[in-house]
């Protein structure tokens, strides 16, 4: 189903460039975009019989920001504005998925898995149930998006606590920062 390699590079980059980077200050981190898509090409499970009315696809952009010390913000966008500029992001659309050192990875993993399953369901909604393959056998992709020849951008955010919630934050502002020197903890 989803591409485990995509998840692994996310964790490795976030760990190396943000969590373990001594030059990264609180609320500084990385922004990257992932496309999750699923396609039903119109064929029965046997791969030989084609039905035009079954053909369908679903695609979403997942915007992820990981900032120090270990906050994760996620936004889902299916409008496909192709801008890779930070100022084109809609700050109000980001939700705070995690603020804890032991669950920041899980918050990304669970959101990508949830969206992959939703994409699979959407792509196969016109297909009779007996011809729907299991998600693991489906054409679901989870791919990084390139942003002006870069896999990610360094950002700094401003946050405030949500009203009546002392755990989750609301993002107030996001801005691009220059690429920091990477000095891992040793």
N, C-alpha and C positions, 0 to 999 in steps of 0.2 A: 504494500500500500504506500504509505508515505515514505519518503526517502530519508532513512536513518542518517545517511551521510550529511544531509542538510542540517539536521538537528545537531549533529556532532560539531560541524564547523561553527555553528552559532555559539555553542557553549565554549568552545576553545577560544574563539575570537573575543567573546565577552570576558572570559576569565583572564586572558592574557592582556588585553588592551584596556580593560576597565578595572575589574576586581583586584587584580594583582599589580596594577601599574601604580607605582609610588608617585608619579607626576600628575596623576588624575585627581582632581579635587572633588569634594562632594558635589553632586548634581552635575558633574561632567561625565560624558560617556560616549556611546556610539549609537548611531541611527542606521538601520538597514531595512530593506524592503524585500519581502518574499512573495512570490506569486504561487497561490494554490489553485490548481485547476483539475478538472475531471472531464473527460470526453466520452460520450457514448456515440460511437461512429455509425450506429444503426444496424449492427449485426447481432444475430442470435449468438448464444454461447458457443455454438459449433463453429462460428467464424465464417460460415459460408452463405447463410441466408440473410439478405439485406432488407431492411424496412426503413424507408425514408422518414416515416412519421416517428420513429424511435430516436432519430438523430438529435442529439442535444449536447450542450456543454455548459459548464459553470466555471467562473474564474473570479478570484478575489485577490486584491493586494493586501498584504498584512504588513503594516508599518510597526517596527519594534524599536524601542529605545531602551537601552540598558545604561543606567548611570550609577556612579559610585554613591553610597557603598554597595548597594545591591537592589536598587529600585528598577522595576520593569513597567513600562507603559506600552500599551498595544492599541492600535487603531485598525479597523477593517475598512477597506475602500474598494468598491467595485465600479467606480466611475471611470477609471483608467485615464486620469489626467497624466500625461507622460512627463510632467515636470519632475526634475530631480532636485529642485531647489528646496531647501529647508523652509523658506518663507512661504512656500505653497502648501505646506502641511496645515491642517485644520486642528489647532491645539485642543479645541473643545471635544474633538472626537476621540482623543486618547483616554483610556481608562487605566488606572493603576492596578496592575495585575499582581504585584508582589513587592514587598519591602523587606524581606527576610533572607538572611544568608543561606539558609538551608532549602528554601523553596523557590528561588528565582528561576532556576532551570526548569522546575516542574511547571511553573506558571506558563512558560513559553511552550513547553512540550504539550501540555493539556490543551492550550488554545489552538495550536497547529493541528493536533489530532481532531479536536472538535470541528474545526473548519474543513478538514479533509473529509470527514464523514458527511458533513452537511453538503459539501460539493458533490460527493458521490451520489447522495440521495437526489439532489437537484438534477444532475446529469442523467440519471436513470428514471426520472419520474414518468416518462412516457413509455417505458418498457414494461411488458408484462412480468410479474414477479418471477415466474419460472425461468425467465431468460436473463435475470439480473445476476451478474457474477458477484462473488464476495468482494468486499472492498480490497482485500489483499491481491485479488486477481484483476482489479480494474485499472483503468488508465488514469490514475491519480498522480499528479506531479506536485512537488513542493520545491520550487526553484528560487535561487537568489536572483535579484534584479540588479543590474549594473547601473550605477548612478554616475554619469559623466566619467566613465572609465574607472570607477572605483566601486568596490564592493560595499563600502560603508562610508559614513561621514561622522566626524567628531562633532559633538554638540554639547551645549550647556542648557539646562532648563531651570526655570523658576517654578516652585510649587508652593501650595498651601494645603493644610489639612482640609478635608471635606467637612462641612458642618455636621455636627453630631457623630463624628467618626474620628477617633484618635489613631487610626491605623492607616487608612488610605488617603492618598493625596490627589489633589486636582492640579493638573499642569496649567500654569498661567502663561508661560512664555517658553519659546525654544529658539535658540540661535546657533548658527554654525560657529565653531571655533577652529583655530589652526590646528594642524596635526601635532599632537604632543610628542615629546621624546618618550619612547617606551622603556621604562626601567622597572622590570619585574622585581617583586620582593625576593630577596635571597637570604 
